[in-house]
Amino acid sequence: MTVLPRQGVSAQIQSRLRFCAACPQLPFQQRPRSHCLLSRHFLPGGAEQKIRQYLVDNNYVETVISLAPNLFFGTTIAVNILVLSKHKTNMTTQFIDASGLFKKETNNNTLTEKHIEQIMQVFDSKADIDHFAKSVSFEDIKANDYNLSVSSYIEARDNREVVDITTLNSELENHRR
């Protein structure tokens, strides 16, 4: 039986915790994994830290996948998929930043089959890919106050134009003359 923290936890947080605690025990398609679709507000800080701590301390969090905003009808919020597993063999959690994978269509964004394939390939391989996927140790997540926000572990790609300051200064000097 799973013991859930009760002291200092509101009824609303306790119900969320019971839901997340039950997820790894549900037989989704007879596979040893389950998943939750959560708004990104669940993952960074606040009262949900006790839920995140419970899930991380019990080694249930296999992967956190950050999706693009505006994928669902009626809301523009960005969401995360929290993949939970009772049968993990290591103490790392994989983070995937798939927020840049979408196709703009009318009022909503969509994930194409190619996008889903790309996410699943990285999920299955557990490969670290700069600006896209990274496996993070239990100790690092604990040191980061059990934060499960993908952006806390994966550095965003810097798409700013690279400017050579020497060339720019010489152009300015030539322009002044």
Salt bridges, closest charged atoms under 4 A:
GLU48 OE2 - ARG16 NH1 2.11
GLU62 OE1 - ARG33 NE 2.67
GLU62 OE2 - LYS126 NZ 3.01
GLU105 OE2 - LYS103 NZ 3.54
ASP158 OD2 - ARG160 NH2 2.84
GLU173 OE2 - ARG176 NH1 3.32
